[in-house]
């Protein structure tokens, strides 16, 4: 049983938008940070954006800065990723992950692909 479940992926044309959601189960209530990661075919998984639970500090990978926005609804235990101005290079399977224990910054979580729970992923394809 997945403790995190992503949704909202699909096929979109370049320049289009998608909003991803990640619903966390009731098992995951207390954690340090949550984030979005992606893995394109033939490439390693990379951190896209991460956000701390308590104070909402965010980190964005440089290629998505200004185009993607991460947000969370703690009451609903749900994470979102609004993706605008999508490019073919954004094509990947997108995963959300939760990190239970605190690290120095959310950037560390994203940069080192840290997570105790992972979702099964949702495919995002940007193509004309």
ZIVENLIN-V462329 format. One record per residue. PSI is psi in whole degrees, 0 to 359 (NA if undefined). NEAR is the number of other C-alpha atoms within 12 Angstrom. Layout:
# ZIVENLIN-V462329
psi=PSI near=NEAR
psi=PSI near=NEAR
This chain:
# ZIVENLIN-V462329
psi=127 near=11
psi=134 near=19
psi=342 near=23
psi=136 near=34
psi=121 near=30
psi=154 near=35
psi=167 near=27
psi=356 near=27
psi=172 near=30
psi=193 near=26
psi=130 near=25
psi=150 near=25
psi=155 near=21
psi=137 near=21
psi=350 near=19
psi=184 near=24
psi=153 near=26
psi=153 near=33
psi=117 near=29
psi=147 near=35
psi=150 near=34
psi=112 near=41
psi=127 near=36
psi=141 near=34
psi=168 near=23
psi=346 near=16
psi=328 near=16
psi=95 near=26
psi=320 near=23
psi=114 near=20
psi=167 near=26
psi=311 near=29
psi=163 near=44
psi=149 near=56
psi=172 near=57
psi=137 near=55
psi=161 near=45
psi=154 near=40
psi=118 near=26
psi=158 near=24
psi=130 near=16
psi=5 near=10
psi=161 near=12
psi=156 near=15
psi=140 near=23
psi=151 near=33
psi=130 near=37
psi=308 near=42
psi=141 near=45
psi=153 near=44
psi=137 near=40
psi=150 near=36
psi=317 near=32
psi=315 near=18
psi=4 near=14
psi=20 near=22
psi=135 near=22
psi=159 near=31
psi=140 near=32
psi=138 near=30
psi=145 near=28
psi=325 near=16
psi=344 near=19
psi=353 near=27
psi=130 near=19
psi=345 near=17
psi=325 near=25
psi=148 near=31
psi=125 near=30
psi=144 near=38
psi=160 near=33
psi=150 near=33
psi=98 near=21
psi=327 near=26
psi=325 near=12
psi=357 near=17
psi=46 near=27
psi=141 near=31
psi=146 near=40
psi=156 near=36
psi=108 near=39
psi=121 near=28
psi=116 near=36
psi=165 near=24
psi=48 near=24
psi=145 near=31
psi=155 near=26
psi=330 near=19
psi=348 near=22
psi=354 near=38
psi=125 near=28
psi=170 near=32
psi=128 near=35
psi=131 near=41
psi=149 near=43
psi=154 near=49
psi=151 near=45
psi=136 near=42
psi=121 near=33
psi=315 near=24
psi=145 near=20
psi=139 near=23
psi=180 near=19
psi=316 near=15
psi=162 near=25
psi=336 near=37
psi=321 near=29
psi=319 near=28
psi=313 near=37
psi=315 near=36
psi=325 near=27
psi=8 near=21
psi=47 near=30
psi=136 near=31
psi=141 near=31
psi=330 near=22
psi=140 near=30
psi=148 near=32
psi=173 near=31
psi=344 near=22
psi=158 near=31
psi=136 near=31
psi=132 near=26
psi=123 near=36
psi=123 near=29
psi=110 near=27
psi=148 near=18
psi=NA near=12
